[in-house]
Amino acid sequence: MIKTFAISLVLFMTSFLSPVQEQYTVKMAFEGLEDGVYYFSSEDDDFSTFSFDNIDKSLASKYNFSDRKLIGSSFEVTYEAEQLTNEDEEEYEVLTLKDIVKIEKK
């Protein structure tokens, strides 16, 4: 009984240490590629800029993002936002590009 309680307590406590990950799919405009970081801006009212330095290699070759002709193009972007904590107990967010589909103009 005590062993089961101890294991449950350890699992409960470590669940708080694991990073929180959420996945989103948003329409965004490509803003450019610089030093391996992909920049997009949301096409919502706030025009927030998102930077993705974590990207799957198969996605990186899906479109030629080094081609400046893609700047301003609309994409449906699926990304994962992971909340992490550094050694100073400060939280920060890491964005990972999971999928991207170009939205063709009609």
Secondary structure, 3 states (H helix, E strand, C coil): CHHHHHHHHHHHHHHCCCCEEEEEEEEEEEEEEECCEEEEEECCCCCCEEEECEECHHHHCCCCCCCHHHCCCEEEEEEEEEEEECCCCCEEEEEEEEEEEECCCC
